[in-house]
Amino acid sequence: MSSEQELLTKWHSLPQDKQEEVLDFVEFIGLKNSANKIPLGERLQQIRTRIVASGKHLLDEDEIEKELASRRGGLQGREE
């Protein structure tokens, strides 16, 4: 039996939720492979495009600063 057939046989014997975990893991391994990685700038552009297409509001520079400050413990010493 080939490795591929053995993997499929074992995968088919798993419950549905475990099969999905295996698929997620395989996808994760594929993403770790540097040959398959999308450059960060391109990935960020894809994310931005999806956000814009969804109709969600994009933060401006001030809103980004406020968001970062709030996540890091507040806006100490900053003029509003």
Biopython code that builds the backbone (N, CA, C, O; Angstrom):
import numpy as np
from Bio.PDB.StructureBuilder import StructureBuilder

atoms = [
    (1, "MET", "N", (0.856, -1.183, 0.000)),
    (1, "MET", "CA", (0.000, 0.000, 0.000)),
    (1, "MET", "C", (0.899, 1.242, 0.000)),
    (1, "MET", "O", (1.852, 1.330, 0.774)),
    (2, "SER", "N", (0.584, 2.190, -0.871)),
    (2, "SER", "CA", (1.394, 3.409, -0.947)),
    (2, "SER", "C", (1.112, 4.302, 0.264)),
    (2, "SER", "O", (0.104, 4.137, 0.951)),
    (3, "SER", "N", (2.005, 5.232, 0.507)),
    (3, "SER", "CA", (1.820, 6.186, 1.613)),
    (3, "SER", "C", (0.512, 6.944, 1.456)),
    (3, "SER", "O", (-0.212, 7.173, 2.425)),
    (4, "GLU", "N", (0.221, 7.330, 0.213)),
    (4, "GLU", "CA", (-1.008, 8.087, -0.050)),
    (4, "GLU", "C", (-2.239, 7.255, 0.287)),
    (4, "GLU", "O", (-3.168, 7.754, 0.922)),
    (5, "GLN", "N", (-2.255, 6.004, -0.126)),
    (5, "GLN", "CA", (-3.388, 5.132, 0.170)),
    (5, "GLN", "C", (-3.502, 4.872, 1.668)),
    (5, "GLN", "O", (-4.604, 4.843, 2.217)),
    (6, "GLU", "N", (-2.373, 4.686, 2.321)),
    (6, "GLU", "CA", (-2.373, 4.454, 3.768)),
    (6, "GLU", "C", (-2.929, 5.674, 4.504)),
    (6, "GLU", "O", (-3.727, 5.543, 5.432)),
    (7, "LEU", "N", (-2.498, 6.847, 4.080)),
    (7, "LEU", "CA", (-2.998, 8.082, 4.689)),
    (7, "LEU", "C", (-4.504, 8.213, 4.493)),
    (7, "LEU", "O", (-5.233, 8.522, 5.435)),
    (8, "LEU", "N", (-4.966, 7.979, 3.274)),
    (8, "LEU", "CA", (-6.403, 8.084, 2.999)),
    (8, "LEU", "C", (-7.214, 7.073, 3.799)),
    (8, "LEU", "O", (-8.285, 7.398, 4.312)),
    (9, "THR", "N", (-6.704, 5.846, 3.907)),
    (9, "THR", "CA", (-7.401, 4.819, 4.683)),
    (9, "THR", "C", (-7.539, 5.246, 6.141)),
    (9, "THR", "O", (-8.614, 5.133, 6.730)),
    (10, "LYS", "N", (-6.447, 5.735, 6.715)),
    (10, "LYS", "CA", (-6.484, 6.183, 8.112)),
    (10, "LYS", "C", (-7.374, 7.408, 8.265)),
    (10, "LYS", "O", (-8.113, 7.528, 9.242)),
    (11, "TRP", "N", (-7.303, 8.322, 7.290)),
    (11, "TRP", "CA", (-8.124, 9.544, 7.340)),
    (11, "TRP", "C", (-9.607, 9.189, 7.288)),
    (11, "TRP", "O", (-10.405, 9.753, 8.036)),
    (12, "HIS", "N", (-9.981, 8.259, 6.412)),
    (12, "HIS", "CA", (-11.383, 7.853, 6.288)),
    (12, "HIS", "C", (-11.911, 7.200, 7.562)),
    (12, "HIS", "O", (-13.115, 7.226, 7.817)),
    (13, "SER", "N", (-11.023, 6.615, 8.362)),
    (13, "SER", "CA", (-11.468, 5.950, 9.590)),
    (13, "SER", "C", (-11.709, 6.935, 10.733)),
    (13, "SER", "O", (-12.252, 6.558, 11.772)),
    (14, "LEU", "N", (-11.311, 8.186, 10.548)),
    (14, "LEU", "CA", (-11.481, 9.198, 11.593)),
    (14, "LEU", "C", (-12.887, 9.796, 11.559)),
    (14, "LEU", "O", (-13.536, 9.814, 10.512)),
    (15, "PRO", "N", (-13.359, 10.289, 12.724)),
    (15, "PRO", "CA", (-14.632, 11.025, 12.723)),
    (15, "PRO", "C", (-14.476, 12.334, 11.929)),
    (15, "PRO", "O", (-13.361, 12.819, 11.741)),
    (16, "GLN", "N", (-15.588, 12.893, 11.472)),
    (16, "GLN", "CA", (-15.578, 14.089, 10.621)),
    (16, "GLN", "C", (-14.763, 15.233, 11.227)),
    (16, "GLN", "O", (-13.981, 15.869, 10.519)),
    (17, "ASP", "N", (-14.931, 15.504, 12.523)),
    (17, "ASP", "CA", (-14.208, 16.625, 13.138)),
    (17, "ASP", "C", (-12.700, 16.394, 13.120)),
    (17, "ASP", "O", (-11.929, 17.341, 12.965)),
    (18, "LYS", "N", (-12.281, 15.150, 13.276)),
    (18, "LYS", "CA", (-10.848, 14.841, 13.234)),
    (18, "LYS", "C", (-10.310, 14.908, 11.803)),
    (18, "LYS", "O", (-9.158, 15.288, 11.592)),
    (19, "GLN", "N", (-11.132, 14.545, 10.827)),
    (19, "GLN", "CA", (-10.724, 14.681, 9.427)),
    (19, "GLN", "C", (-10.459, 16.151, 9.109)),
    (19, "GLN", "O", (-9.494, 16.480, 8.420)),
    (20, "GLU", "N", (-11.326, 17.032, 9.618)),
    (20, "GLU", "CA", (-11.135, 18.462, 9.392)),
    (20, "GLU", "C", (-9.863, 18.967, 10.058)),
    (20, "GLU", "O", (-9.165, 19.815, 9.502)),
    (21, "GLU", "N", (-9.554, 18.447, 11.254)),
    (21, "GLU", "CA", (-8.302, 18.825, 11.924)),
    (21, "GLU", "C", (-7.093, 18.421, 11.080)),
    (21, "GLU", "O", (-6.130, 19.178, 10.956)),
    (22, "VAL", "N", (-7.154, 17.229, 10.507)),
    (22, "VAL", "CA", (-6.059, 16.752, 9.655)),
    (22, "VAL", "C", (-5.905, 17.675, 8.448)),
    (22, "VAL", "O", (-4.787, 18.046, 8.091)),
    (23, "LEU", "N", (-7.018, 18.046, 7.820)),
    (23, "LEU", "CA", (-6.957, 18.954, 6.670)),
    (23, "LEU", "C", (-6.367, 20.301, 7.068)),
    (23, "LEU", "O", (-5.554, 20.864, 6.335)),
    (24, "ASP", "N", (-6.774, 20.825, 8.234)),
    (24, "ASP", "CA", (-6.214, 22.084, 8.723)),
    (24, "ASP", "C", (-4.704, 21.965, 8.933)),
    (24, "ASP", "O", (-3.943, 22.872, 8.597)),
    (25, "PHE", "N", (-4.288, 20.826, 9.495)),
    (25, "PHE", "CA", (-2.868, 20.620, 9.749)),
    (25, "PHE", "C", (-2.078, 20.555, 8.446)),
    (25, "PHE", "O", (-1.001, 21.140, 8.338)),
    (26, "VAL", "N", (-2.614, 19.847, 7.466)),
    (26, "VAL", "CA", (-1.944, 19.741, 6.168)),
    (26, "VAL", "C", (-1.834, 21.122, 5.524)),
    (26, "VAL", "O", (-0.804, 21.464, 4.944)),
    (27, "GLU", "N", (-2.899, 21.907, 5.629)),
    (27, "GLU", "CA", (-2.857, 23.273, 5.088)),
    (27, "GLU", "C", (-1.801, 24.105, 5.812)),
    (27, "GLU", "O", (-1.068, 24.865, 5.179)),
    (28, "PHE", "N", (-1.720, 23.966, 7.138)),
    (28, "PHE", "CA", (-0.716, 24.674, 7.932)),
    (28, "PHE", "C", (0.692, 24.311, 7.483)),
    (28, "PHE", "O", (1.542, 25.185, 7.314)),
    (29, "ILE", "N", (0.933, 23.031, 7.291)),
    (29, "ILE", "CA", (2.257, 22.586, 6.839)),
    (29, "ILE", "C", (2.575, 23.194, 5.471)),
    (29, "ILE", "O", (3.702, 23.622, 5.222)),
    (30, "GLY", "N", (1.581, 23.228, 4.595)),
    (30, "GLY", "CA", (1.784, 23.818, 3.280)),
    (30, "GLY", "C", (2.141, 25.286, 3.359)),
    (30, "GLY", "O", (2.976, 25.767, 2.593)),
    (31, "LEU", "N", (1.512, 26.009, 4.287)),
    (31, "LEU", "CA", (1.803, 27.431, 4.448)),
    (31, "LEU", "C", (3.203, 27.663, 4.988)),
    (31, "LEU", "O", (3.834, 28.671, 4.673)),
    (32, "LYS", "N", (3.694, 26.726, 5.807)),
    (32, "LYS", "CA", (5.039, 26.860, 6.362)),
    (32, "LYS", "C", (6.105, 26.692, 5.297)),
    (32, "LYS", "O", (7.219, 27.192, 5.445)),
    (33, "ASN", "N", (5.775, 25.998, 4.237)),
    (33, "ASN", "CA", (6.729, 25.760, 3.155)),
    (33, "ASN", "C", (7.006, 27.093, 2.471)),
    (33, "ASN", "O", (6.107, 27.685, 1.873)),
    (34, "SER", "N", (8.218, 27.555, 2.555)),
    (34, "SER", "CA", (8.549, 28.895, 2.052)),
    (34, "SER", "C", (8.269, 29.060, 0.563)),
    (34, "SER", "O", (8.032, 30.181, 0.111)),
    (35, "ALA", "N", (8.288, 27.991, -0.201)),
    (35, "ALA", "CA", (8.005, 28.105, -1.628)),
    (35, "ALA", "C", (6.548, 28.481, -1.868)),
    (35, "ALA", "O", (6.214, 29.043, -2.912)),
    (36, "ASN", "N", (5.678, 28.172, -0.904)),
    (36, "ASN", "CA", (4.254, 28.465, -1.052)),
    (36, "ASN", "C", (3.842, 29.772, -0.378)),
    (36, "ASN", "O", (2.682, 30.172, -0.474)),
    (37, "LYS", "N", (4.764, 30.437, 0.297)),
    (37, "LYS", "CA", (4.415, 31.645, 1.042)),
    (37, "LYS", "C", (4.182, 32.816, 0.103)),
    (37, "LYS", "O", (4.909, 33.017, -0.870)),
    (38, "ILE", "N", (3.167, 33.566, 0.417)),
    (38, "ILE", "CA", (2.902, 34.809, -0.300)),
    (38, "ILE", "C", (3.672, 35.896, 0.442)),
    (38, "ILE", "O", (3.649, 35.923, 1.673)),
    (39, "PRO", "N", (4.351, 36.791, -0.267)),
    (39, "PRO", "CA", (5.059, 37.880, 0.419)),
    (39, "PRO", "C", (4.090, 38.665, 1.317)),
    (39, "PRO", "O", (2.916, 38.834, 0.987)),
    (40, "LEU", "N", (4.605, 39.133, 2.445)),
    (40, "LEU", "CA", (3.772, 39.800, 3.441)),
    (40, "LEU", "C", (2.976, 40.955, 2.857)),
    (40, "LEU", "O", (1.783, 41.083, 3.130)),
    (41, "GLY", "N", (3.612, 41.789, 2.065)),
    (41, "GLY", "CA", (2.915, 42.936, 1.484)),
    (41, "GLY", "C", (1.723, 42.509, 0.634)),
    (41, "GLY", "O", (0.656, 43.120, 0.682)),
    (42, "GLU", "N", (1.926, 41.447, -0.144)),
    (42, "GLU", "CA", (0.841, 40.947, -0.993)),
    (42, "GLU", "C", (-0.284, 40.372, -0.130)),
    (42, "GLU", "O", (-1.463, 40.574, -0.421)),
    (43, "ARG", "N", (0.087, 39.661, 0.925)),
    (43, "ARG", "CA", (-0.917, 39.070, 1.835)),
    (43, "ARG", "C", (-1.722, 40.176, 2.516)),
    (43, "ARG", "O", (-2.943, 40.072, 2.630)),
    (44, "LEU", "N", (-1.050, 41.225, 2.966)),
    (44, "LEU", "CA", (-1.744, 42.342, 3.605)),
    (44, "LEU", "C", (-2.697, 43.029, 2.624)),
    (44, "LEU", "O", (-3.800, 43.428, 2.998)),
    (45, "GLN", "N", (-2.271, 43.164, 1.384)),
    (45, "GLN", "CA", (-3.135, 43.764, 0.357)),
    (45, "GLN", "C", (-4.380, 42.910, 0.127)),
    (45, "GLN", "O", (-5.476, 43.442, -0.048)),
    (46, "GLN", "N", (-4.211, 41.583, 0.128)),
    (46, "GLN", "CA", (-5.358, 40.686, -0.027)),
    (46, "GLN", "C", (-6.336, 40.847, 1.129)),
    (46, "GLN", "O", (-7.551, 40.874, 0.927)),
    (47, "ILE", "N", (-5.798, 40.955, 2.341)),
    (47, "ILE", "CA", (-6.648, 41.141, 3.524)),
    (47, "ILE", "C", (-7.397, 42.461, 3.422)),
    (47, "ILE", "O", (-8.598, 42.516, 3.688)),
    (48, "ARG", "N", (-6.692, 43.530, 3.035)),
    (48, "ARG", "CA", (-7.321, 44.838, 2.898)),
    (48, "ARG", "C", (-8.436, 44.803, 1.856)),
    (48, "ARG", "O", (-9.507, 45.372, 2.067)),
    (49, "THR", "N", (-8.182, 44.137, 0.738)),
    (49, "THR", "CA", (-9.178, 44.036, -0.327)),
    (49, "THR", "C", (-10.436, 43.331, 0.171)),
    (49, "THR", "O", (-11.550, 43.744, -0.151)),
    (50, "ARG", "N", (-10.258, 42.262, 0.961)),
    (50, "ARG", "CA", (-11.421, 41.551, 1.513)),
    (50, "ARG", "C", (-12.192, 42.430, 2.480)),
    (50, "ARG", "O", (-13.422, 42.401, 2.490)),
    (51, "ILE", "N", (-11.491, 43.215, 3.297)),
    (51, "ILE", "CA", (-12.157, 44.101, 4.252)),
    (51, "ILE", "C", (-12.964, 45.158, 3.508)),
    (51, "ILE", "O", (-14.123, 45.405, 3.841)),
    (52, "VAL", "N", (-12.357, 45.780, 2.506)),
    (52, "VAL", "CA", (-13.049, 46.801, 1.721)),
    (52, "VAL", "C", (-14.277, 46.189, 1.043)),
    (52, "VAL", "O", (-15.349, 46.794, 1.040)),
    (53, "ALA", "N", (-14.124, 45.003, 0.473)),
    (53, "ALA", "CA", (-15.236, 44.343, -0.214)),
    (53, "ALA", "C", (-16.377, 44.008, 0.750)),
    (53, "ALA", "O", (-17.539, 43.957, 0.347)),
    (54, "SER", "N", (-16.045, 43.781, 2.016)),
    (54, "SER", "CA", (-17.075, 43.444, 3.004)),
    (54, "SER", "C", (-17.857, 44.674, 3.455)),
    (54, "SER", "O", (-18.904, 44.551, 4.092)),
    (55, "GLY", "N", (-17.342, 45.870, 3.121)),
    (55, "GLY", "CA", (-18.026, 47.101, 3.516)),
    (55, "GLY", "C", (-17.623, 47.601, 4.893)),
    (55, "GLY", "O", (-18.163, 48.599, 5.370)),
    (56, "LYS", "N", (-16.683, 46.922, 5.537)),
    (56, "LYS", "CA", (-16.241, 47.364, 6.863)),
    (56, "LYS", "C", (-15.398, 48.625, 6.752)),
    (56, "LYS", "O", (-14.750, 48.881, 5.737)),
    (57, "HIS", "N", (-15.428, 49.398, 7.817)),
    (57, "HIS", "CA", (-14.689, 50.661, 7.897)),
    (57, "HIS", "C", (-13.202, 50.386, 8.093)),
    (57, "HIS", "O", (-12.823, 49.595, 8.957)),
    (58, "LEU", "N", (-12.353, 51.043, 7.285)),
    (58, "LEU", "CA", (-10.909, 50.969, 7.488)),
    (58, "LEU", "C", (-10.494, 52.076, 8.449)),
    (58, "LEU", "O", (-10.983, 53.201, 8.354)),
    (59, "LEU", "N", (-9.595, 51.757, 9.369)),
    (59, "LEU", "CA", (-9.131, 52.738, 10.344)),
    (59, "LEU", "C", (-8.146, 53.711, 9.700)),
    (59, "LEU", "O", (-7.338, 53.326, 8.855)),
    (60, "ASP", "N", (-8.227, 54.990, 10.116)),
    (60, "ASP", "CA", (-7.210, 55.946, 9.671)),
    (60, "ASP", "C", (-6.060, 55.899, 10.681)),
    (60, "ASP", "O", (-6.114, 55.130, 11.640)),
    (61, "GLU", "N", (-5.018, 56.716, 10.475)),
    (61, "GLU", "CA", (-3.833, 56.659, 11.345)),
    (61, "GLU", "C", (-4.163, 56.918, 12.811)),
    (61, "GLU", "O", (-3.670, 56.212, 13.691)),
    (62, "ASP", "N", (-4.996, 57.931, 13.082)),
    (62, "ASP", "CA", (-5.360, 58.236, 14.470)),
    (62, "ASP", "C", (-6.125, 57.082, 15.110)),
    (62, "ASP", "O", (-5.889, 56.735, 16.268)),
    (63, "GLU", "N", (-7.035, 56.495, 14.353)),
    (63, "GLU", "CA", (-7.811, 55.364, 14.886)),
    (63, "GLU", "C", (-6.912, 54.163, 15.153)),
    (63, "GLU", "O", (-7.123, 53.430, 16.119)),
    (64, "ILE", "N", (-5.925, 53.962, 14.312)),
    (64, "ILE", "CA", (-4.976, 52.869, 14.527)),
    (64, "ILE", "C", (-4.178, 53.116, 15.799)),
    (64, "ILE", "O", (-4.002, 52.204, 16.607)),
    (65, "GLU", "N", (-3.690, 54.349, 15.987)),
    (65, "GLU", "CA", (-2.944, 54.688, 17.208)),
    (65, "GLU", "C", (-3.788, 54.455, 18.452)),
    (65, "GLU", "O", (-3.306, 53.888, 19.432)),
    (66, "LYS", "N", (-5.044, 54.888, 18.420)),
    (66, "LYS", "CA", (-5.938, 54.702, 19.564)),
    (66, "LYS", "C", (-6.183, 53.222, 19.833)),
    (66, "LYS", "O", (-6.194, 52.789, 20.985)),
    (67, "GLU", "N", (-6.379, 52.454, 18.775)),
    (67, "GLU", "CA", (-6.598, 51.014, 18.919)),
    (67, "GLU", "C", (-5.374, 50.351, 19.549)),
    (67, "GLU", "O", (-5.511, 49.554, 20.477)),
    (68, "LEU", "N", (-4.192, 50.671, 19.054)),
    (68, "LEU", "CA", (-2.967, 50.105, 19.619)),
    (68, "LEU", "C", (-2.796, 50.504, 21.077)),
    (68, "LEU", "O", (-2.464, 49.672, 21.922)),
    (69, "ALA", "N", (-3.023, 51.773, 21.366)),
    (69, "ALA", "CA", (-2.866, 52.255, 22.740)),
    (69, "ALA", "C", (-3.852, 51.551, 23.669)),
    (69, "ALA", "O", (-3.489, 51.169, 24.781)),
    (70, "SER", "N", (-5.083, 51.381, 23.227)),
    (70, "SER", "CA", (-6.072, 50.741, 24.095)),
    (70, "SER", "C", (-5.710, 49.285, 24.358)),
    (70, "SER", "O", (-5.977, 48.765, 25.442)),
    (71, "ARG", "N", (-5.106, 48.629, 23.377)),
    (71, "ARG", "CA", (-4.699, 47.231, 23.560)),
    (71, "ARG", "C", (-3.438, 47.104, 24.402)),
    (71, "ARG", "O", (-3.145, 46.040, 24.949)),
    (72, "ARG", "N", (-2.699, 48.198, 24.500)),
    (72, "ARG", "CA", (-1.447, 48.174, 25.271)),
    (72, "ARG", "C", (-1.590, 48.853, 26.620)),
    (72, "ARG", "O", (-0.594, 49.169, 27.269)),
    (73, "GLY", "N", (-2.816, 49.075, 27.040)),
    (73, "GLY", "CA", (-3.002, 49.572, 28.401)),
    (73, "GLY", "C", (-3.463, 51.009, 28.516)),
    (73, "GLY", "O", (-3.379, 51.585, 29.601)),
    (74, "GLY", "N", (-3.940, 51.605, 27.457)),
    (74, "GLY", "CA", (-4.529, 52.926, 27.582)),
    (74, "GLY", "C", (-3.807, 53.992, 26.804)),
    (74, "GLY", "O", (-2.818, 53.738, 26.116)),
    (75, "LEU", "N", (-4.325, 55.184, 26.932)),
    (75, "LEU", "CA", (-3.822, 56.332, 26.191)),
    (75, "LEU", "C", (-3.071, 57.303, 27.101)),
    (75, "LEU", "O", (-3.276, 58.514, 27.020)),
    (76, "GLN", "N", (-2.214, 56.781, 27.955)),
    (76, "GLN", "CA", (-1.515, 57.619, 28.912)),
    (76, "GLN", "C", (-0.670, 58.682, 28.227)),
    (76, "GLN", "O", (0.110, 58.394, 27.319)),
    (77, "GLY", "N", (-0.844, 59.913, 28.684)),
    (77, "GLY", "CA", (-0.014, 61.008, 28.208)),
    (77, "GLY", "C", (-0.276, 61.469, 26.795)),
    (77, "GLY", "O", (0.545, 62.176, 26.211)),
    (78, "ARG", "N", (-1.381, 61.089, 26.249)),
    (78, "ARG", "CA", (-1.687, 61.452, 24.867)),
    (78, "ARG", "C", (-2.810, 62.477, 24.852)),
    (78, "ARG", "O", (-3.819, 62.331, 25.542)),
    (79, "GLU", "N", (-2.614, 63.517, 24.050)),
    (79, "GLU", "CA", (-3.640, 64.554, 23.887)),
    (79, "GLU", "C", (-4.712, 64.013, 22.951)),
    (79, "GLU", "O", (-4.385, 63.426, 21.920)),
    (80, "GLU", "N", (-5.960, 64.196, 23.284)),
    (80, "GLU", "CA", (-7.071, 63.737, 22.441)),
    (80, "GLU", "C", (-7.547, 64.853, 21.560)),
    (80, "GLU", "O", (-8.477, 64.665, 20.776)),
]
sb = StructureBuilder()
sb.init_structure("model")
sb.init_model(0)
sb.init_chain("A")
sb.init_seg("    ")
for serial, (resi, resn, name, xyz) in enumerate(atoms, 1):
    if name == "N":
        sb.init_residue(resn, " ", resi, " ")
    sb.init_atom(name, np.array(xyz, "f"), 0.0, 1.0, " ", f" {name:<3s}", serial, name[0])
structure = sb.get_structure()
